[in-house]
Amino acid sequence: MKVGLYHHERLPVEKYGGVERVMIWLARGLKELGHEPVLLTPPESRVEEFPTHVIPARAFKRMEIHDDFSLDPYLPGGLDVVHFHDNTRGSCAVPAIFTVHGNAWASTIGPREVFVSRDHMTRMGGAHFVYNGIDPHDYCFAAEKEDFLLFLGLASRSVKGVDRAERIARMAGRELVIAGGRRFNLSRKIRSVGLVDNTRKRELLARASALLNPIRWAEPFGLVVIEALASGTPVLAPPLGSMPELVTADVGFLCEHEEEFAQAIDRIGELDPAACRARVEGGFTHVHMARGYVELYRRAISGTLERGS
């Protein structure tokens, strides 16, 4: 199949940008499965790995806000399906699906909307979900770890729980590295390295003894969790959103209260880094994700998406 992958942001992303990275991994997975991905992107994108087709900024904007806008004149020929990774109100004649990456979506949820975990789908009243996947080769596996804990995410967002991470680290008497947002230092043991690029992020994920992910919200997926696991790094998180689907007893701990997190930190050594990596390779790779979407593409083309997952 020739698949158009649509998103309004520049590709590839250098720092924060989970949706943009997912799109690249999905394109890679589709290509490995023998399909032809085409990135439908703004003019500033520079991706050599896959064919790109420029969509003018004005078309992205009109697609976002006008119900009667048709994307058809801006699409390349021969597409079998268009896969939208944006909130859109316009339409196209080509069969399409829409991945909902967040907890809010302006349009009415219908059979063409796809969610990124079972919990996400259930909460949003959808019918389909496909787990996000990463290319494990993009991450450095390390069996030997350093002693610090890692918080990785936009620290400015209260739902990410950076303040909880700080309290937990102090309670456990452990060093905490905060990657995400502006750089700041709170103490000798709690330090921020700011918003990191992919190279620095891979290094931190591989070296950390654990990823501390004390979120306060129902995370739709949590890409950082499988990034950590691919690096051989266990994850500590609350049982919210998709976390119970990702964090099993052999790769991390699900904790509700900060005291539980602190106690679980003392048990990190019980977890095998190889099991963490195997968790990703067994179900959360770019190829697993692509297979899930290929099935939905076929159903979109045949008109059978309304039958549910």
KEFI-572843 format. One record per atom (N, C-alpha, C): x, y, z. Coordinates in steps of 0.1 Angstrom, whole numbers, padded with zeros to 4 digits, always signed. Example, Ala and Ser with C-alpha at 12.3 -4.5 7.8 and 13.67 -1.06 7.14 Angstrom:
BEGIN
+0132-0057+0078+0123-0045+0078+0132-0033+0078+0128-0022+0071+0137-0011+0071+0129+0000+0079
//
This chain:
BEGIN
+0008-0012+0000+0000+0000+0000+0009+0013+0000+0004+0023-0006+0010+0036-0006+0002+0044+0005+0010+0048+0016+0003+0053+0028+0008+0068+0030-0001+0077+0030+0003+0091+0033+0002+0093+0048+0013+0098+0054+0013+0100+0069+0013+0116+0071+0003+0121+0077+0000+0135+0077+0002+0141+0091+0011+0152+0092+0013+0159+0104+0018+0173+0101+0014+0183+0108+0017+0197+0104+0031+0201+0109+0038+0194+0118+0050+0198+0123+0062+0194+0115+0073+0201+0116+0085+0198+0109+0091+0184+0113+0096+0177+0103+0102+0164+0106+0117+0164+0100+0126+0158+0107+0125+0151+0120+0126+0161+0131+0121+0157+0143+0121+0166+0154+0135+0164+0161+0140+0174+0167+0153+0174+0174+0152+0171+0189+0142+0177+0195+0141+0176+0210+0127+0170+0213+0119+0178+0220+0106+0173+0224+0097+0171+0212+0089+0160+0211+0080+0158+0200+0077+0143+0197+0069+0138+0206+0066+0124+0206+0059+0119+0193+0049+0127+0189+0041+0124+0177+0050+0123+0165+0059+0133+0164+0068+0133+0152+0077+0121+0152+0082+0117+0163+0091+0105+0163+0083+0093+0160+0070+0092+0165+0062+0080+0162+0060+0079+0147+0057+0090+0141+0055+0090+0126+0067+0085+0118+0079+0089+0122+0091+0083+0116+0092+0068+0118+0090+0064+0130+0091+0050+0133+0080+0042+0126+0068+0048+0125+0058+0041+0117+0061+0040+0103+0067+0050+0097+0071+0050+0083+0082+0039+0081+0091+0038+0091+0101+0028+0090+0096+0014+0090+0086+0012+0100+0080-0001+0101+0072-0005+0088+0065+0005+0083+0057+0002+0070+0067-0002+0059+0078+0005+0058+0087+0002+0048+0093-0012+0049+0096-0016+0062+0101-0029+0064+0091-0040+0061+0078-0037+0062+0068-0046+0058+0065-0046+0044+0072-0038+0036+0070-0038+0021+0060-0028+0016+0056-0018+0024+0047-0008+0020+0054+0005+0016+0047+0015+0011+0054+0027+0006+0048+0039+0014+0055+0043+0025+0051+0055+0032+0055+0067+0025+0046+0077+0026+0049+0091+0021+0046+0101+0032+0055+0109+0036+0053+0118+0046+0047+0131+0041+0035+0134+0045+0028+0146+0041+0031+0157+0051+0040+0166+0048+0046+0175+0058+0047+0189+0053+0050+0199+0062+0052+0213+0058+0066+0214+0050+0068+0225+0044+0080+0227+0035+0093+0225+0042+0093+0229+0055+0106+0229+0062+0111+0215+0066+0103+0205+0064+0108+0191+0068+0120+0187+0059+0129+0179+0065+0140+0174+0058+0143+0160+0062+0136+0150+0055+0137+0136+0058+0143+0129+0046+0154+0123+0047+0160+0116+0035+0156+0101+0035+0152+0096+0046+0149+0082+0047+0136+0078+0040+0127+0087+0037+0114+0084+0031+0110+0095+0021+0102+0091+0011+0096+0102+0003+0088+0112+0011+0089+0124+0007+0080+0135+0014+0072+0142+0003+0061+0147+0007+0053+0155-0002+0048+0167+0006+0051+0179+0001+0049+0191+0008+0034+0195+0008+0029+0198+0019+0015+0204+0020+0017+0218+0025+0011+0228+0017+0013+0242+0021+0007+0245+0035+0014+0254+0042+0009+0258+0055-0006+0262+0055-0010+0269+0045-0024+0274+0044-0034+0262+0044-0029+0251+0037-0038+0239+0036-0039+0232+0050-0028+0231+0057-0028+0226+0071-0038+0234+0079-0037+0247+0078-0046+0256+0087-0060+0254+0083-0063+0254+0070-0077+0253+0066-0083+0239+0069-0074+0229+0068-0078+0215+0072-0082+0214+0087-0075+0222+0095-0078+0222+0109-0091+0229+0113-0095+0239+0106-0107+0247+0111-0119+0247+0102-0118+0242+0090-0130+0243+0081-0136+0229+0078-0148+0227+0081-0155+0214+0079-0156+0211+0064-0157+0222+0056-0160+0220+0041-0147+0220+0033-0135+0220+0039-0123+0220+0032-0119+0206+0027-0115+0205+0015-0110+0192+0009-0095+0193+0007-0088+0182+0012-0074+0181+0011-0070+0176-0003-0079+0170-0010-0076+0163-0022-0066+0170-0032-0068+0183-0035-0059+0189-0045-0044+0190-0040-0042+0188-0027-0028+0189-0022-0022+0175-0019-0029+0164-0023-0023+0151-0020-0016+0146-0033-0006+0138-0031+0001+0131-0042-0008+0120-0048-0006+0117-0060-0014+0107-0067-0011+0093-0062-0020+0084-0063-0018+0070-0060-0019+0065-0046-0023+0074-0037-0024+0070-0023-0035+0060-0021-0033+0050-0013-0043+0040-0009-0050+0044+0003-0043+0051+0012-0049+0055+0025-0041+0067+0030-0048+0076+0038-0042+0087+0044-0043+0085+0059-0032+0086+0066-0032+0084+0081-0029+0097+0087-0039+0103+0094-0038+0117+0100-0033+0115+0114-0023+0123+0118-0018+0124+0131-0021+0138+0137-0031+0145+0132-0035+0158+0136-0050+0158+0139-0054+0168+0147-0069+0171+0148-0073+0179+0136-0082+0173+0128-0086+0179+0116-0101+0180+0115-0107+0190+0107-0121+0191+0105-0124+0189+0090-0114+0191+0082-0116+0189+0067-0116+0174+0064-0116+0171+0051-0117+0158+0047-0109+0155+0034-0109+0143+0030-0103+0139+0017-0111+0127+0012-0110+0125-0001-0117+0114-0008-0110+0100-0006-0097+0101-0003-0089+0089-0001-0094+0083+0013-0095+0069+0014-0098+0063+0027-0088+0068+0038-0093+0070+0050-0084+0076+0060-0087+0071+0074-0077+0072+0082-0078+0069+0097-0072+0081+0104-0075+0083+0117-0071+0094+0125-0066+0089+0138-0053+0090+0141-0048+0086+0154-0049+0098+0164-0056+0095+0175-0058+0105+0186-0046+0103+0195-0037+0112+0197-0025+0110+0205-0027+0116+0219-0038+0124+0221-0040+0131+0234-0053+0127+0240-0056+0133+0251-0069+0131+0259-0080+0140+0254-0078+0148+0244-0088+0157+0239-0088+0156+0224-0100+0157+0218-0102+0156+0203-0114+0164+0200-0112+0173+0190-0123+0183+0187-0135+0176+0180-0132+0166+0171-0142+0160+0163-0149+0149+0171-0161+0145+0166-0168+0134+0172-0161+0121+0170-0160+0113+0180-0153+0100+0179-0161+0091+0171-0155+0085+0161-0162+0076+0152-0153+0064+0149-0157+0056+0139-0149+0044+0136-0136+0046+0130-0133+0058+0125-0120+0061+0119-0110+0066+0129-0114+0069+0141-0104+0073+0151-0097+0061+0158-0084+0062+0160-0076+0052+0166-0069+0057+0178-0068+0050+0188-0062+0054+0201-0049+0046+0203-0042+0050+0213-0028+0045+0214-0026+0035+0226-0037+0032+0233-0037+0021+0243-0051+0017+0245-0052+0005+0251-0066+0000+0254-0073+0010+0264-0066+0014+0274-0072+0023+0284-0077+0036+0277-0068+0042+0268-0071+0054+0261-0084+0052+0252-0084+0041+0245-0096+0038+0237-0109+0037+0245-0108+0030+0257-0120+0028+0265-0125+0041+0271-0115+0049+0276-0119+0062+0282-0125+0072+0272-0120+0071+0260-0125+0081+0250-0137+0076+0242-0141+0063+0244-0153+0058+0238-0150+0054+0223-0138+0050+0221-0134+0046+0207-0136+0031+0204-0132+0027+0192-0134+0013+0188-0121+0006+0185-0110+0014+0183-0097+0008+0178-0085+0014+0186-0075+0006+0189-0063+0011+0194-0051+0004+0188-0040+0011+0186-0027+0005+0182-0017+0011+0191-0009+0002+0198+0002+0007+0207+0012+0015+0198+0018+0026+0204+0029+0032+0198+0041+0022+0198+0050+0023+0189+0062+0015+0188+0074+0023+0185+0086+0018+0190+0098+0025+0187+0107+0015+0180+0117+0020+0173+0128+0012+0167+0138+0010+0178+0139-0002+0183+0149-0005+0194+0163-0002+0191+0166-0002+0178+0180+0001+0174+0184+0016+0176+0174+0024+0178+0176+0038+0180+0180+0041+0195+0181+0030+0203+0184+0032+0217+0195+0023+0221+0203+0028+0231+0215+0021+0236+0211+0012+0248+0212-0001+0247+0210-0010+0258+0222-0010+0267+0220-0009+0280+0231-0010+0290+0226-0019+0301+0234-0029+0304+0231-0038+0315+0236-0032+0329+0247-0025+0328+0253-0019+0339+0248-0004+0341+0243-0001+0353+0237+0012+0355+0244+0020+0365+0242+0033+0364+0247+0042+0374+0237+0044+0385+0240+0052+0395+0231+0052+0407+0220+0062+0406+0219+0071+0396+0209+0081+0396+0196+0077+0390+0185+0083+0395+0172+0082+0389+0170+0092+0378+0161+0090+0369+0159+0099+0358+0144+0103+0357+0142+0116+0356+0129+0121+0352+0130+0127+0339+0122+0122+0329+0123+0127+0315+0109+0131+0310+0107+0144+0308+0095+0149+0303+0094+0164+0305+0083+0170+0300+0082+0185+0301+0079+0188+0316+0089+0193+0323+0088+0196+0337+0078+0207+0340+0075+0215+0330+0066+0226+0332+0051+0221+0333+0049+0209+0329+0035+0204+0329+0033+0196+0343+0024+0202+0351+0022+0196+0365+0018+0182+0364+0011+0178+0354+0006+0164+0353+0018+0154+0352+0029+0159+0348+0041+0150+0346+0047+0146+0360+0044+0155+0370+0048+0151+0384+0063+0153+0387+0069+0163+0382+0083+0165+0385+0085+0168+0400+0075+0176+0406+0076+0178+0421+0075+0166+0429+0067+0156+0424+0066+0143+0431+0080+0136+0430+0085+0136+0418+0098+0130+0416+0109+0135+0425+0109+0148+0427+0119+0154+0436+0117+0149+0451+0104+0149+0455+0102+0144+0469+0105+0130+0470+0102+0122+0460+0105+0107+0461+0120+0105+0462+0127+0112+0453+0142+0111+0453+0148+0114+0467+0143+0125+0473+0148+0130+0486+0145+0119+0496+0132+0114+0496+0128+0104+0505+0137+0091+0504+0141+0088+0492+0149+0076+0490+0164+0079+0492+0168+0091+0493+0182+0095+0494+0190+0092+0482+0183+0094+0470+0190+0091+0457+0191+0104+0449+0201+0103+0440+0203+0114+0430+0193+0114+0420+0188+0125+0416+0177+0126+0405+0182+0136+0394+0182+0131+0382+0185+0140+0370+0172+0143+0364+0169+0156+0362+0156+0160+0355+0160+0165+0341+0154+0158+0331+0156+0162+0317+0143+0166+0311+0142+0179+0308+0130+0184+0302+0127+0198+0307+0125+0208+0299+0122+0221+0303+0135+0229+0306+0133+0240+0313+0145+0249+0315+0154+0242+0325+0167+0246+0324+0177+0241+0333+0176+0248+0347+0177+0240+0357+0177+0246+0371+0183+0236+0380+0189+0240+0391+0195+0231+0401+0188+0234+0415+0184+0223+0421+0177+0224+0434+0186+0221+0445+0195+0211+0443+0204+0207+0454+0216+0199+0447+0225+0195+0455+0236+0187+0450+0231+0174+0444+0221+0168+0449+0216+0155+0445+0204+0156+0434+0198+0168+0433+0187+0170+0424+0191+0181+0414+0193+0177+0402+0198+0186+0392+0191+0185+0379+0190+0196+0371+0183+0196+0359+0193+0198+0348+0191+0191+0336+0200+0192+0325+0193+0199+0313+0181+0204+0316+0173+0211+0306+0167+0202+0295+0162+0208+0284+0156+0200+0274+0167+0194+0265+0168+0181+0264+0179+0174+0258+0176+0169+0244+0186+0168+0236+0184+0163+0222+0184+0147+0223+0182+0141+0211+0181+0126+0211+0193+0119+0216+0205+0125+0212+0218+0118+0217+0219+0118+0232+0217+0130+0238+0218+0131+0252+0207+0123+0259+0195+0122+0253+0184+0115+0259+0188+0100+0259+0193+0095+0248+0196+0080+0248+0207+0077+0258+0216+0086+0260+0227+0084+0270+0221+0083+0284+0213+0093+0288+0207+0093+0301+0198+0081+0303+0190+0077+0294+0181+0065+0295+0189+0053+0298+0200+0051+0291+0208+0039+0292+0216+0039+0306+0220+0050+0311+0228+0051+0323+0220+0050+0336+0208+0055+0335+0200+0056+0347+0196+0043+0354+0195+0043+0367+0192+0030+0374+0177+0028+0372+0169+0038+0370+0154+0037+0368+0149+0050+0363+0138+0048+0355+0130+0060+0351+0119+0062+0362+0119+0074+0367+0109+0078+0377+0098+0086+0370+0086+0080+0369+0076+0086+0361+0063+0088+0369+0063+0097+0379+0052+0098+0389+0041+0107+0383+0035+0103+0372+0025+0112+0366+0012+0113+0374+0004+0124+0371-0008+0126+0378-0020+0125+0369-0019+0120+0357-0030+0120+0348-0030+0106+0341-0041+0104+0334-0043+0092+0326-0035+0093+0313-0023+0089+0314-0014+0090+0302-0020+0081+0290-0022+0087+0279-0027+0079+0267-0018+0068+0264-0005+0070+0263+0005+0060+0261+0017+0061+0270+0026+0071+0268+0038+0072+0276+0050+0067+0269+0054+0074+0258+0065+0069+0250+0078+0068+0257+0080+0076+0267+0092+0076+0275+0094+0062+0282+0083+0056+0285+0083+0043+0293+0090+0033+0284+0086+0031+0271+0092+0021+0263+0106+0025+0258+0108+0038+0258+0122+0043+0255+0131+0038+0266+0127+0040+0278+0135+0035+0290+0137+0020+0290+0126+0013+0287+0127-0002+0287+0136-0007+0276+0136-0001+0265+0144-0004+0254+0159-0002+0257+0162+0007+0267+0175+0010+0271+0179+0000+0283+0170-0009+0287+0173-0018+0298+0171-0012+0311+0163-0001+0312+0161+0007+0324+0147+0005+0329+0145+0000+0342+0132-0002+0348+0124+0011+0350+0111+0009+0351+0102+0021+0352+0094+0020+0365+0093+0032+0372+0084+0033+0383+0074+0043+0380+0061+0039+0381+0050+0048+0377+0037+0044+0385+0028+0053+0385+0015+0050+0391+0006+0042+0382-0004+0035+0387-0013+0027+0378-0024+0035+0372-0019+0045+0364-0029+0055+0357-0027+0053+0342-0039+0055+0335-0039+0055+0321-0033+0041+0316-0023+0043+0307-0018+0031+0300-0007+0024+0308-0003+0029+0320+0008+0024+0327+0007+0009+0330-0004+0004+0335-0005-0010+0337-0004-0019+0325-0006-0013+0313-0004-0021+0301+0010-0022+0296+0018-0012+0301+0032-0012+0297+0042-0017+0308+0039-0014+0320+0048-0017+0331+0044-0030+0338+0050-0041+0335+0047-0054+0342+0057-0056+0353+0054-0066+0361+0062-0068+0373+0076-0072+0371+0079-0076+0359+0093-0080+0356+0102-0068+0350+0095-0057+0348+0102-0045+0342+0101-0033+0351+0093-0033+0362+0091-0021+0370+0081-0023+0381+0077-0012+0387+0068-0012+0398+0057-0001+0396+0045-0005+0399+0034+0004+0398+0031+0008+0413+0032+0021+0416+0031+0027+0429+0021+0038+0430+0013+0038+0440+0003+0049+0441+0008+0061+0450+0015+0058+0461+0019+0068+0470+0034+0070+0469+0038+0082+0473+0052+0085+0472+0061+0076+0481+0056+0072+0492+0063+0063+0501+0065+0049+0494+0055+0045+0486+0056+0033+0479+0067+0034+0468+0068+0045+0461+0079+0048+0452+0092+0047+0458+0094+0053+0470+0107+0053+0477+0111+0039+0480+0101+0031+0485+0104+0017+0489+0107+0009+0476+0101+0011+0465+0103+0004+0453+0117+0007+0447+0122+0019+0449+0136+0022+0445+0146+0013+0451+0144+0008+0463+0153-0001+0469+0153-0015+0463+0143-0017+0455+0141-0031+0448+0145-0031+0434+0150-0020+0429+0153-0019+0414+0163-0030+0410+0172-0033+0419+0182-0043+0416+0177-0057+0413+0164-0059+0417+0158-0072+0415+0154-0074+0400+0153-0063+0392+0148-0064+0379+0160-0065+0369+0158-0073+0359+0168-0076+0349+0167-0067+0337+0178-0059+0334+0177-0050+0322+0174-0058+0309+0178-0070+0308+0175-0078+0296+0160-0080+0294+0153-0082+0306+0138-0084+0305+0131-0071+0301+0137-0059+0305+0132-0046+0301+0132-0045+0285+0144-0048+0280+0146-0047+0265+0136-0057+0258+0135-0069+0264+0127-0080+0258+0112-0075+0258+0108-0068+0268+0094-0063+0268+0091-0054+0256+0100-0046+0252+0098-0038+0240+0099-0046+0227+0109-0055+0226+0111-0063+0214+0099-0072+0212+0092-0076+0223+0081-0085+0222+0068-0079+0218+0066-0066+0218+0053-0061+0215+0052-0046+0212+0063-0038+0214+0063-0024+0212+0073-0018+0203+0076-0025+0192+0085-0020+0182+0078-0013+0171+0085-0006+0163+0079+0001+0151+0072-0009+0142+0077-0021+0141+0071-0031+0132+0058-0036+0138+0058-0038+0151+0045-0042+0157+0034-0031+0155+0038-0019+0157+0029-0007+0154+0025-0007+0140+0034-0009+0130+0030-0009+0116+0020-0020+0113+0023-0032+0118+0013-0043+0115-0001-0039+0120-0002-0033+0132-0015-0030+0137-0022-0020+0128-0014-0010+0123-0020+0000+0114-0024-0005+0101-0015-0014+0095-0018-0020+0082-0032-0027+0082-0035-0034+0093-0048-0040+0094-0059-0030+0094-0057-0019+0100-0068-0008+0100-0068-0001+0087-0057+0000+0080-0057+0006+0066-0065-0003+0057-0063-0016+0058-0071-0025+0049-0086-0024+0052-0089-0022+0065-0103-0021+0068-0109-0008+0064-0101+0003+0065-0105+0016+0060-0108+0015+0045-0100+0009+0038-0101+0008+0023-0114-0001+0020-0116-0011+0028-0127-0020+0025-0140-0015+0031-0140-0005+0039-0152+0000+0046-0157-0008+0057-0148-0015+0065-0152-0023+0075-0147-0019+0089-0143-0006+0090-0138-0001+0103-0148-0001+0114-0161+0001+0110-0171+0002+0120-0174-0010+0128-0167-0021+0125-0169-0033+0133-0161-0034+0146-0153-0024+0148-0146-0023+0161-0133-0031+0160-0126-0031+0172-0112-0037+0173-0113-0052+0170
//
